[in-house]
């Protein structure tokens, strides 16, 4: 079974914990992190040996699942961004 490629959106305290845990999961592969604070994305991305982005939308084509580690008030726009990207990817995969 292929591993689920995971991206973390927001690498503050909770995002760092999600990245750490995701890197240990056998069924998942942490492949990218994103944060509006590019320095933080760079730091955590390098810590885990994964790609890092300032704009989460740039990593959507590289992930199967996204963990949004943001305050609840700001989560909705990220979820709207993740859902269409996943649907588009699913359609592309089934067209083969």
N, CA, C and O atoms as CSV, one atom per row, in Angstrom:
chain,resi,resn,atom,element,x,y,z
A,1,UNK,N,N,0.837,-1.184,0.000
A,1,UNK,CA,C,0.000,0.000,0.000
A,1,UNK,C,C,0.879,1.243,0.000
A,1,UNK,O,O,1.853,1.330,0.749
A,2,UNK,N,N,0.525,2.204,-0.848
A,2,UNK,CA,C,1.275,3.456,-0.900
A,2,UNK,C,C,1.028,4.279,0.344
A,2,UNK,O,O,-0.062,4.270,0.915
A,3,UNK,N,N,2.064,4.993,0.753
A,3,UNK,CA,C,1.918,5.890,1.895
A,3,UNK,C,C,1.144,7.129,1.482
A,3,UNK,O,O,1.231,7.571,0.336
A,4,UNK,N,N,0.397,7.682,2.406
A,4,UNK,CA,C,-0.323,8.928,2.186
A,4,UNK,C,C,0.676,10.069,2.332
A,4,UNK,O,O,1.356,10.180,3.352
A,5,UNK,N,N,0.761,10.909,1.318
A,5,UNK,CA,C,1.686,12.046,1.341
A,5,UNK,C,C,1.012,13.208,2.067
A,5,UNK,O,O,-0.013,13.726,1.625
A,6,UNK,N,N,1.610,13.602,3.187
A,6,UNK,CA,C,1.009,14.584,4.082
A,6,UNK,C,C,1.751,15.911,4.028
A,6,UNK,O,O,2.978,15.953,3.941
A,7,UNK,N,N,0.979,16.996,4.081
A,7,UNK,CA,C,1.528,18.335,4.204
A,7,UNK,C,C,0.940,19.002,5.437
A,7,UNK,O,O,-0.223,18.776,5.772
A,8,UNK,N,N,1.725,19.812,6.106
A,8,UNK,CA,C,1.269,20.536,7.292
A,8,UNK,C,C,1.143,22.008,6.937
A,8,UNK,O,O,2.087,22.610,6.426
A,9,UNK,N,N,-0.014,22.587,7.204
A,9,UNK,CA,C,-0.245,24.010,6.978
A,9,UNK,C,C,-0.224,24.700,8.336
A,9,UNK,O,O,-1.121,24.515,9.158
A,10,UNK,N,N,0.805,25.491,8.552
A,10,UNK,CA,C,0.991,26.164,9.837
A,10,UNK,C,C,1.940,25.355,10.704
A,10,UNK,O,O,1.587,24.268,11.161
A,11,UNK,N,N,3.135,25.869,10.934
A,11,UNK,CA,C,4.112,25.122,11.731
A,11,UNK,C,C,4.518,25.893,12.983
A,11,UNK,O,O,5.698,26.012,13.315
A,12,UNK,N,N,3.491,26.415,13.668
A,12,UNK,CA,C,3.705,26.939,15.010
A,12,UNK,C,C,3.871,25.749,15.940
A,12,UNK,O,O,4.290,24.675,15.508
A,13,UNK,N,N,3.547,25.932,17.205
A,13,UNK,CA,C,3.755,24.847,18.175
A,13,UNK,C,C,3.013,23.571,17.773
A,13,UNK,O,O,3.617,22.501,17.696
A,14,UNK,N,N,1.705,23.679,17.518
A,14,UNK,CA,C,0.936,22.476,17.175
A,14,UNK,C,C,1.352,21.887,15.834
A,14,UNK,O,O,1.407,20.667,15.679
A,15,UNK,N,N,1.644,22.740,14.876
A,15,UNK,CA,C,2.098,22.255,13.578
A,15,UNK,C,C,3.402,21.484,13.678
A,15,UNK,O,O,3.595,20.476,12.998
A,16,UNK,N,N,4.300,21.969,14.538
A,16,UNK,CA,C,5.567,21.248,14.750
A,16,UNK,C,C,5.301,19.863,15.330
A,16,UNK,O,O,5.964,18.894,14.960
A,17,UNK,N,N,4.324,19.768,16.247
A,17,UNK,CA,C,3.989,18.470,16.839
A,17,UNK,C,C,3.382,17.537,15.798
A,17,UNK,O,O,3.711,16.351,15.752
A,18,UNK,N,N,2.506,18.070,14.973
A,18,UNK,CA,C,1.919,17.260,13.900
A,18,UNK,C,C,3.007,16.768,12.941
A,18,UNK,O,O,2.985,15.612,12.518
A,19,UNK,N,N,3.946,17.635,12.602
A,19,UNK,CA,C,5.035,17.245,11.695
A,19,UNK,C,C,5.880,16.141,12.320
A,19,UNK,O,O,6.242,15.175,11.649
A,20,UNK,N,N,6.189,16.285,13.590
A,20,UNK,CA,C,6.987,15.272,14.289
A,20,UNK,C,C,6.272,13.928,14.290
A,20,UNK,O,O,6.871,12.896,13.987
A,21,UNK,N,N,5.000,13.947,14.629
A,21,UNK,CA,C,4.231,12.699,14.696
A,21,UNK,C,C,4.050,12.100,13.299
A,21,UNK,O,O,4.211,10.892,13.121
A,22,UNK,N,N,3.720,12.926,12.315
A,22,UNK,CA,C,3.529,12.419,10.948
A,22,UNK,C,C,4.796,11.769,10.417
A,22,UNK,O,O,4.726,10.819,9.638
A,23,UNK,N,N,5.952,12.272,10.831
A,23,UNK,CA,C,7.210,11.704,10.336
A,23,UNK,C,C,7.467,10.297,10.885
A,23,UNK,O,O,8.312,9.575,10.356
A,24,UNK,N,N,6.744,9.901,11.942
A,24,UNK,CA,C,6.902,8.566,12.520
A,24,UNK,C,C,5.879,7.555,12.011
A,24,UNK,O,O,6.065,6.354,12.205
A,25,UNK,N,N,4.824,8.000,11.378
A,25,UNK,CA,C,3.744,7.099,10.970
A,25,UNK,C,C,4.165,6.210,9.802
A,25,UNK,O,O,4.757,6.677,8.829
A,26,UNK,N,N,3.853,4.944,9.918
A,26,UNK,CA,C,4.217,3.999,8.859
A,26,UNK,C,C,3.356,4.168,7.617
A,26,UNK,O,O,3.819,3.907,6.507
A,27,UNK,N,N,2.101,4.602,7.786
A,27,UNK,CA,C,1.181,4.711,6.666
A,27,UNK,C,C,1.261,6.071,5.982
A,27,UNK,O,O,0.631,6.282,4.946
A,28,UNK,N,N,2.021,6.981,6.547
A,28,UNK,CA,C,2.084,8.341,6.006
A,28,UNK,C,C,3.530,8.755,5.762
A,28,UNK,O,O,4.464,8.230,6.368
A,29,UNK,N,N,3.677,9.712,4.856
A,29,UNK,CA,C,4.988,10.286,4.576
A,29,UNK,C,C,4.838,11.805,4.593
A,29,UNK,O,O,4.113,12.378,3.779
A,30,UNK,N,N,5.525,12.439,5.519
A,30,UNK,CA,C,5.522,13.901,5.557
A,30,UNK,C,C,6.346,14.386,4.375
A,30,UNK,O,O,7.527,14.056,4.267
A,31,UNK,N,N,5.726,15.178,3.473
A,31,UNK,CA,C,6.432,15.608,2.270
A,31,UNK,C,C,6.604,17.115,2.180
A,31,UNK,O,O,7.447,17.595,1.421
A,32,UNK,N,N,5.802,17.885,2.958
A,32,UNK,CA,C,5.896,19.339,2.839
A,32,UNK,C,C,5.282,20.031,4.049
A,32,UNK,O,O,4.405,19.493,4.725
A,33,UNK,N,N,5.771,21.237,4.295
A,33,UNK,CA,C,5.188,22.107,5.315
A,33,UNK,C,C,5.030,23.499,4.714
A,33,UNK,O,O,5.753,23.879,3.793
A,34,UNK,N,N,4.078,24.247,5.249
A,34,UNK,CA,C,3.866,25.616,4.778
A,34,UNK,C,C,3.517,26.506,5.962
A,34,UNK,O,O,2.818,26.093,6.887
A,35,UNK,N,N,4.013,27.722,5.913
A,35,UNK,CA,C,3.687,28.705,6.938
A,35,UNK,C,C,3.894,30.092,6.340
A,35,UNK,O,O,4.803,30.294,5.535
A,36,UNK,N,N,3.052,31.049,6.731
A,36,UNK,CA,C,3.224,32.400,6.210
A,36,UNK,C,C,4.531,33.013,6.702
A,36,UNK,O,O,5.052,33.951,6.099
A,37,UNK,N,N,5.053,32.477,7.797
A,37,UNK,CA,C,6.379,32.888,8.281
A,37,UNK,C,C,7.398,31.971,7.583
A,37,UNK,O,O,7.659,30.857,8.040
A,38,UNK,N,N,7.963,32.452,6.485
A,38,UNK,CA,C,8.838,31.608,5.668
A,38,UNK,C,C,10.018,31.058,6.466
A,38,UNK,O,O,10.439,29.922,6.248
A,39,UNK,N,N,10.547,31.848,7.379
A,39,UNK,CA,C,11.678,31.395,8.203
A,39,UNK,C,C,11.285,30.148,9.005
A,39,UNK,O,O,12.075,29.214,9.140
A,40,UNK,N,N,10.066,30.145,9.530
A,40,UNK,CA,C,9.585,28.999,10.298
A,40,UNK,C,C,9.381,27.783,9.389
A,40,UNK,O,O,9.751,26.665,9.749
A,41,UNK,N,N,8.790,28.007,8.208
A,41,UNK,CA,C,8.599,26.906,7.258
A,41,UNK,C,C,9.949,26.318,6.855
A,41,UNK,O,O,10.101,25.099,6.776
A,42,UNK,N,N,10.919,27.180,6.602
A,42,UNK,CA,C,12.264,26.754,6.237
A,42,UNK,C,C,12.886,25.904,7.347
A,42,UNK,O,O,13.460,24.845,7.092
A,43,UNK,N,N,12.759,26.392,8.585
A,43,UNK,CA,C,13.341,25.683,9.731
A,43,UNK,C,C,12.731,24.291,9.909
A,43,UNK,O,O,13.457,23.305,10.032
A,44,UNK,N,N,11.417,24.214,9.921
A,44,UNK,CA,C,10.749,22.926,10.149
A,44,UNK,C,C,10.909,22.008,8.934
A,44,UNK,O,O,11.096,20.802,9.091
A,45,UNK,N,N,10.838,22.564,7.745
A,45,UNK,CA,C,11.059,21.759,6.546
A,45,UNK,C,C,12.432,21.113,6.544
A,45,UNK,O,O,12.570,19.927,6.243
A,46,UNK,N,N,13.442,21.896,6.879
A,46,UNK,CA,C,14.799,21.352,6.935
A,46,UNK,C,C,14.978,20.355,8.074
A,46,UNK,O,O,15.705,19.371,7.938
A,47,UNK,N,N,14.326,20.609,9.175
A,47,UNK,CA,C,14.416,19.685,10.322
A,47,UNK,C,C,13.930,18.294,9.925
A,47,UNK,O,O,14.480,17.288,10.372
A,48,UNK,N,N,12.892,18.243,9.079
A,48,UNK,CA,C,12.310,16.956,8.687
A,48,UNK,C,C,12.722,16.502,7.290
A,48,UNK,O,O,12.298,15.442,6.830
A,49,UNK,N,N,13.539,17.294,6.623
A,49,UNK,CA,C,14.004,16.916,5.298
A,49,UNK,C,C,12.916,16.906,4.250
A,49,UNK,O,O,12.894,16.051,3.364
A,50,UNK,N,N,11.992,17.885,4.359
A,50,UNK,CA,C,10.880,17.960,3.401
A,50,UNK,C,C,10.854,19.344,2.759
A,50,UNK,O,O,11.556,20.257,3.192
A,51,UNK,N,N,10.037,19.480,1.728
A,51,UNK,CA,C,9.889,20.773,1.059
A,51,UNK,C,C,9.175,21.753,1.993
A,51,UNK,O,O,8.419,21.350,2.877
A,52,UNK,N,N,9.424,23.027,1.783
A,52,UNK,CA,C,8.798,24.061,2.619
A,52,UNK,C,C,8.318,25.194,1.726
A,52,UNK,O,O,8.941,25.532,0.720
A,53,UNK,N,N,7.191,25.769,2.127
A,53,UNK,CA,C,6.547,26.806,1.329
A,53,UNK,C,C,6.020,27.909,2.236
A,53,UNK,O,O,5.702,27.676,3.402
A,54,UNK,N,N,5.934,29.101,1.686
A,54,UNK,CA,C,5.286,30.192,2.396
A,54,UNK,C,C,3.790,30.200,2.060
A,54,UNK,O,O,2.966,30.575,2.894
A,55,UNK,N,N,3.450,29.794,0.860
A,55,UNK,CA,C,2.069,29.745,0.412
A,55,UNK,C,C,1.648,28.271,0.323
A,55,UNK,O,O,2.191,27.513,-0.481
A,56,UNK,N,N,0.691,27.881,1.141
A,56,UNK,CA,C,0.279,26.474,1.182
A,56,UNK,C,C,-0.230,25.969,-0.172
A,56,UNK,O,O,-0.118,24.779,-0.464
A,57,UNK,N,N,-0.783,26.853,-0.995
A,57,UNK,CA,C,-1.335,26.422,-2.277
A,57,UNK,C,C,-0.257,25.849,-3.195
A,57,UNK,O,O,-0.560,25.054,-4.084
A,58,UNK,N,N,0.976,26.242,-2.989
A,58,UNK,CA,C,2.071,25.745,-3.828
A,58,UNK,C,C,2.391,24.276,-3.555
A,58,UNK,O,O,3.036,23.624,-4.376
A,59,UNK,N,N,1.954,23.754,-2.426
A,59,UNK,CA,C,2.272,22.359,-2.112
A,59,UNK,C,C,1.111,21.411,-2.392
A,59,UNK,O,O,1.259,20.201,-2.224
A,60,UNK,N,N,-0.038,21.930,-2.814
A,60,UNK,CA,C,-1.222,21.087,-2.961
A,60,UNK,C,C,-1.053,19.956,-3.964
A,60,UNK,O,O,-1.604,18.874,-3.760
A,61,UNK,N,N,-0.313,20.171,-5.031
A,61,UNK,CA,C,-0.113,19.104,-6.018
A,61,UNK,C,C,0.809,17.995,-5.516
A,61,UNK,O,O,0.905,16.935,-6.134
A,62,UNK,N,N,1.480,18.240,-4.403
A,62,UNK,CA,C,2.454,17.274,-3.886
A,62,UNK,C,C,1.911,16.415,-2.751
A,62,UNK,O,O,2.558,15.454,-2.337
A,63,UNK,N,N,0.718,16.756,-2.241
A,63,UNK,CA,C,0.199,16.052,-1.063
A,63,UNK,C,C,-1.113,15.341,-1.367
A,63,UNK,O,O,-1.859,15.723,-2.268
A,64,UNK,N,N,-1.372,14.290,-0.582
A,64,UNK,CA,C,-2.652,13.591,-0.627
A,64,UNK,C,C,-3.573,14.085,0.487
A,64,UNK,O,O,-4.797,14.044,0.360
A,65,UNK,N,N,-2.968,14.551,1.579
A,65,UNK,CA,C,-3.735,15.008,2.740
A,65,UNK,C,C,-3.013,16.183,3.375
A,65,UNK,O,O,-1.785,16.263,3.374
A,66,UNK,N,N,-3.817,17.096,3.919
A,66,UNK,CA,C,-3.233,18.252,4.582
A,66,UNK,C,C,-3.736,18.364,6.001
A,66,UNK,O,O,-4.922,18.166,6.264
A,67,UNK,N,N,-2.846,18.678,6.910
A,67,UNK,CA,C,-3.203,18.944,8.299
A,67,UNK,C,C,-3.136,20.452,8.489
A,67,UNK,O,O,-2.086,21.066,8.300
A,68,UNK,N,N,-4.262,21.039,8.863
A,68,UNK,CA,C,-4.322,22.479,9.077
A,68,UNK,C,C,-4.115,22.733,10.567
A,68,UNK,O,O,-4.994,22.459,11.385
A,69,UNK,N,N,-2.956,23.253,10.902
A,69,UNK,CA,C,-2.600,23.532,12.300
A,69,UNK,C,C,-2.629,25.040,12.506
A,69,UNK,O,O,-1.597,25.685,12.694
A,70,UNK,N,N,-3.833,25.575,12.465
A,70,UNK,CA,C,-4.058,27.015,12.548
A,70,UNK,C,C,-5.142,27.270,13.571
A,70,UNK,O,O,-5.917,26.364,13.879
A,71,UNK,N,N,-5.220,28.475,14.108
A,71,UNK,CA,C,-6.366,28.787,14.986
A,71,UNK,C,C,-7.681,28.545,14.236
A,71,UNK,O,O,-7.776,28.821,13.040
A,72,UNK,N,N,-8.670,28.041,14.926
A,72,UNK,CA,C,-9.943,27.669,14.301
A,72,UNK,C,C,-10.553,28.792,13.473
A,72,UNK,O,O,-11.150,28.535,12.427
A,73,UNK,N,N,-10.415,29.997,13.913
A,73,UNK,CA,C,-11.021,31.132,13.216
A,73,UNK,C,C,-10.468,31.266,11.807
A,73,UNK,O,O,-11.174,31.725,10.908
A,74,UNK,N,N,-9.225,30.876,11.601
A,74,UNK,CA,C,-8.586,31.059,10.297
A,74,UNK,C,C,-8.513,29.781,9.470
A,74,UNK,O,O,-7.861,29.770,8.426
A,75,UNK,N,N,-9.156,28.714,9.903
A,75,UNK,CA,C,-9.026,27.424,9.229
A,75,UNK,C,C,-9.846,27.308,7.955
A,75,UNK,O,O,-9.390,26.682,6.999
A,76,UNK,N,N,-11.021,27.880,7.907
A,76,UNK,CA,C,-11.935,27.682,6.788
A,76,UNK,C,C,-11.336,27.971,5.411
A,76,UNK,O,O,-11.527,27.160,4.505
A,77,UNK,N,N,-10.622,29.081,5.203
A,77,UNK,CA,C,-10.042,29.306,3.866
A,77,UNK,C,C,-9.087,28.194,3.431
A,77,UNK,O,O,-9.017,27.864,2.247
A,78,UNK,N,N,-8.357,27.619,4.377
A,78,UNK,CA,C,-7.435,26.533,4.035
A,78,UNK,C,C,-8.202,25.280,3.626
A,78,UNK,O,O,-7.804,24.576,2.698
A,79,UNK,N,N,-9.299,25.007,4.320
A,79,UNK,CA,C,-10.095,23.836,3.979
A,79,UNK,C,C,-10.703,23.976,2.589
A,79,UNK,O,O,-10.766,23.005,1.835
A,80,UNK,N,N,-11.147,25.174,2.251
A,80,UNK,CA,C,-11.672,25.406,0.907
A,80,UNK,C,C,-10.582,25.184,-0.141
A,80,UNK,O,O,-10.868,24.715,-1.242
A,81,UNK,N,N,-9.345,25.514,0.193
A,81,UNK,CA,C,-8.241,25.303,-0.735
A,81,UNK,C,C,-7.874,23.840,-0.886
A,81,UNK,O,O,-7.506,23.400,-1.975
A,82,UNK,N,N,-7.971,23.082,0.198
A,82,UNK,CA,C,-7.603,21.666,0.154
A,82,UNK,C,C,-8.638,20.811,-0.576
A,82,UNK,O,O,-8.263,19.933,-1.354
A,83,UNK,N,N,-9.899,21.041,-0.348
A,83,UNK,CA,C,-10.942,20.182,-0.916
A,83,UNK,C,C,-10.933,20.161,-2.444
A,83,UNK,O,O,-10.920,19.073,-3.021
A,84,UNK,N,N,-10.939,21.308,-3.128
A,84,UNK,CA,C,-10.928,21.252,-4.605
A,84,UNK,C,C,-9.649,20.625,-5.151
A,84,UNK,O,O,-9.687,19.929,-6.166
A,85,UNK,N,N,-8.530,20.860,-4.496
A,85,UNK,CA,C,-7.268,20.292,-4.977
A,85,UNK,C,C,-7.323,18.775,-4.909
A,85,UNK,O,O,-6.868,18.101,-5.833
A,86,UNK,N,N,-7.863,18.234,-3.850
A,86,UNK,CA,C,-7.948,16.785,-3.691
A,86,UNK,C,C,-8.924,16.200,-4.708
A,86,UNK,O,O,-8.651,15.151,-5.291
A,87,UNK,N,N,-10.050,16.862,-4.924
A,87,UNK,CA,C,-11.023,16.363,-5.886
A,87,UNK,C,C,-10.436,16.339,-7.287
A,87,UNK,O,O,-10.652,15.389,-8.040
A,88,UNK,N,N,-9.699,17.377,-7.636
A,88,UNK,CA,C,-9.067,17.440,-8.950
A,88,UNK,C,C,-8.048,16.323,-9.098
A,88,UNK,O,O,-7.989,15.667,-10.138
A,89,UNK,N,N,-7.241,16.101,-8.058
A,89,UNK,CA,C,-6.241,15.045,-8.106
A,89,UNK,C,C,-6.916,13.682,-8.244
A,89,UNK,O,O,-6.448,12.844,-9.015
A,90,UNK,N,N,-7.996,13.446,-7.520
A,90,UNK,CA,C,-8.689,12.169,-7.597
A,90,UNK,C,C,-9.217,11.920,-8.996
A,90,UNK,O,O,-9.134,10.799,-9.500
A,91,UNK,N,N,-9.758,12.948,-9.629
A,91,UNK,CA,C,-10.245,12.790,-10.989
A,91,UNK,C,C,-9.118,12.460,-11.944
A,91,UNK,O,O,-9.276,11.602,-12.813
A,92,UNK,N,N,-7.971,13.134,-11.799
A,92,UNK,CA,C,-6.831,12.879,-12.677
A,92,UNK,C,C,-6.357,11.448,-12.528
A,92,UNK,O,O,-6.030,10.798,-13.521
A,93,UNK,N,N,-6.314,10.941,-11.286
A,93,UNK,CA,C,-5.828,9.585,-11.046
A,93,UNK,C,C,-6.756,8.532,-11.634
A,93,UNK,O,O,-6.295,7.484,-12.087
A,94,UNK,N,N,-8.058,8.796,-11.631
A,94,UNK,CA,C,-8.990,7.808,-12.152
A,94,UNK,C,C,-9.145,7.882,-13.659
A,94,UNK,O,O,-9.714,6.975,-14.266
A,95,UNK,N,N,-8.647,8.949,-14.274
A,95,UNK,CA,C,-8.729,9.069,-15.731
A,95,UNK,C,C,-7.726,8.176,-16.461
A,95,UNK,O,O,-7.824,8.002,-17.676
A,96,UNK,N,N,-6.769,7.612,-15.738
A,96,UNK,CA,C,-5.723,6.799,-16.395
A,96,UNK,C,C,-6.220,5.458,-16.793
A,96,UNK,O,O,-5.467,4.661,-17.353
